[in-house]
Amino acid sequence: MQYDNTNSGAAFKKDNPNPKAPQYSGPLNVEGKDFEISLWEKTSKAGKPFLSIKVGPPREKKAYTPNAHNQSKSNGYAPQAEDDVDGIPF
């Protein structure tokens, strides 16, 4: 039996040093459409704690590519072509 996540979601605690970043975020499904939720813990002027919530489109997940960072930058760590190693045989 497949799990039905329609009209449900989850928020996970985030450890981000940026004070403006959401403290929690995660997926949300409403009537079959996917969203991303972000939550912040705040305190009202009356001193009562509450959660501020933002709902937006789901974030695109980036595919993992080994060495993608090194290949995209000329930082000296990118793999070199064989003819670019000054004749060293290894």
C-alpha positions in Angstrom: 0.0 0.0 0.0 1.4 3.4 -1.1 1.4 6.2 1.4 -0.9 9.1 0.5 0.6 12.4 1.5 -2.3 14.5 0.0 -3.2 17.5 2.2 -0.3 17.0 4.6 3.3 18.2 5.1 6.2 18.3 7.4 8.6 21.0 8.7 12.1 20.1 9.7 14.4 22.2 12.1 17.1 24.0 10.2 20.5 25.0 11.6 21.3 28.2 9.6 23.4 31.0 11.1 21.5 33.6 9.1 18.9 35.2 11.5 16.5 35.9 8.6 16.5 32.3 7.4 13.5 30.1 8.3 14.0 28.0 11.4 11.9 25.2 10.0 11.1 24.2 6.4 9.7 21.3 4.4 7.3 20.0 1.9 3.5 20.6 1.9 0.8 19.1 -0.3 -2.5 20.7 -0.8 -5.1 18.9 -3.0 -2.4 17.1 -4.9 -0.2 20.2 -5.5 3.2 20.4 -3.9 4.6 23.5 -2.1 7.4 24.4 0.2 6.7 25.8 3.7 9.0 28.0 5.8 8.4 28.8 9.5 9.9 31.3 11.9 9.4 31.3 15.7 8.4 34.8 16.7 6.9 36.7 19.7 3.9 39.0 19.4 3.9 42.5 20.9 1.8 41.1 23.7 4.7 38.6 24.5 2.9 35.5 23.1 5.0 33.1 21.0 3.7 32.2 17.5 4.8 30.7 14.2 5.1 32.9 11.1 4.5 30.8 8.0 5.3 31.3 4.3 4.1 29.0 1.5 5.7 29.0 -1.9 6.6 26.8 -4.9 8.7 23.7 -4.1 12.4 24.2 -4.4 14.2 22.5 -7.3 16.5 19.8 -6.0 19.9 20.0 -7.5 21.3 16.7 -8.7 24.6 15.6 -7.1 27.5 15.7 -9.5 30.8 14.6 -8.2 33.5 17.3 -8.6 31.0 19.7 -10.1 32.4 22.5 -8.0 36.0 21.9 -9.1 35.1 21.4 -12.7 33.2 24.7 -12.9 36.0 26.9 -11.5 39.6 27.5 -12.4 40.9 27.0 -8.9 43.7 24.7 -9.7 41.9 21.6 -8.5 39.9 20.9 -11.6 40.9 17.8 -13.6 43.3 18.6 -16.4 43.5 17.1 -19.9 46.4 14.7 -20.4 48.2 17.0 -22.8 48.0 19.8 -20.2 50.3 18.2 -17.5 53.7 19.3 -18.9 54.8 15.9 -20.1 54.6 14.1 -16.7 53.8 10.5 -17.5 51.5 9.9 -14.5 
